[in-house]
Amino acid sequence: MRHQRRRPKIAGKVIVFLIAICIVSILTQVFWPGKKFMVFTKVGGVNVTGLTYEEARVRMEEIFADHILRVETTDGDLITNIDIPLEQIAIEAMMNDELDYPLWQRLIPFSSFVRIFYSNWIGAEVHLDVDEIMSSVETAPVDAHISSVDGVLTISQAKNGFTLDREYLARRLSRLRLSSSGTTTLRIRAELLPFEVDDDAIVVQAERAPATYSNLLATFRGTEFSLAAVGLDGLWDVSIDQNKTWTAASTYKLYVAYFILKKVDDGELTWDGVKSCLERMIVNSDNACPESWLVRYGHANINTALHQDIPELTQTKIAYSDMRTSARDLCLFLRKLYNFELLSKDSTNRLLDVMKRQTYRQGIPAGVAGNVVADKVGFMWGLLHDAGIVFSADGDYVLAILTDGSSWGNIAALAKIINNFNGD
């Protein structure tokens, strides 16, 4: 009987205790400084307890500066790493949400703990452009590749490509929250696009590249020259002083031919109307036709149109008494021509046909005997240039050789070295 009498007293004490805790909770919540974050508060996973708005912003910017989004496949294979700018992270919006603590919520006992519990489990909100992320993730596969630039050998490793559904990526990004650790991992379903040529496939070429470079220098010892050669399978390129600009001599006629054939493609001219003149310009390196076209359309207009259509030609200029180009630009132009990126199929084949029939064959064609060559030479004072596409059973490639004080025999010897490199 005595125990039964004491139970109401214990229950009463418990109730009083709970009421007291609730009152303390409410008072704490009501009188906590409105400009400071509550105890145990995290914003975007960052502890901002007792900090003012500005103090919290500074801390969060320090933590989220240089943040990396690591994009992986569902199997954990890395696709790419993406830098996330601070302005794409909703730092101020998240802090405003946490500081927005109206009175009616403060009057609810322990509401601050509910808010804290919720915020502690949510990472930083981020607003990412789906198309930008898509362009970073969706990549074509890259085959193993060898480059020899002025004798410095670089081997690029093979990489797989990836593709994915845009709507799926948008949904995943909308739910993404950043970790405060500095790196956030996003795992997505992405279709793998495998490369075709692995690293082992270029080992032999890599071992031979330094010797090839030495042979090139030995061939042209004592003379000035530039060279650029690119395998059209994308597996290799070799260059020596390829960015040096030269007087183009008659190689500029390739650019004029492009300009005229572009007008044929656009319907402004007809093939029958330009065929005879264009053939003489390329096959015989006749000067009258290109000069008449330059007068008719204007050097500056042709130069502007050329660079608007092919902005990568940064070392080429069509100007009165100052035609300039480089081995790099000639190779770039020929590569685009080969890939039908410049002209229609008909116009491309017409230009390649006349280049195959050009009459000066002592340079590249002589050095790669047995292969079909579509090229254009240039000679002026001591300058001897040759640039063309070599159609080889071992793989097609483009080659440009620009020289001063050399000979056709040297150009042919150099072409043979490159051809051997391509074939081994």
PyMOL commands that set and color helices and strands:
alter all, ss='L'
color gray80, all
select helices_A, chain A and resi 2-31+53-64+86-88+91-99+103-106+111-120+130-137+166-174+199-219+249-265+271-283+288-297+299-309+327-338+345-356+364-367+408-423
alter helices_A, ss='H'
color red, helices_A
select strands_A, chain A and resi 42-43+46-47+67-73+78-84+124-125+145-149+152-156+161-163+177-178+183-188+191-193+224-231+236-240+246-247+324-325+372-380+383-391+397-404
alter strands_A, ss='S'
color yellow, strands_A
deselect
rebuild
show_as cartoon
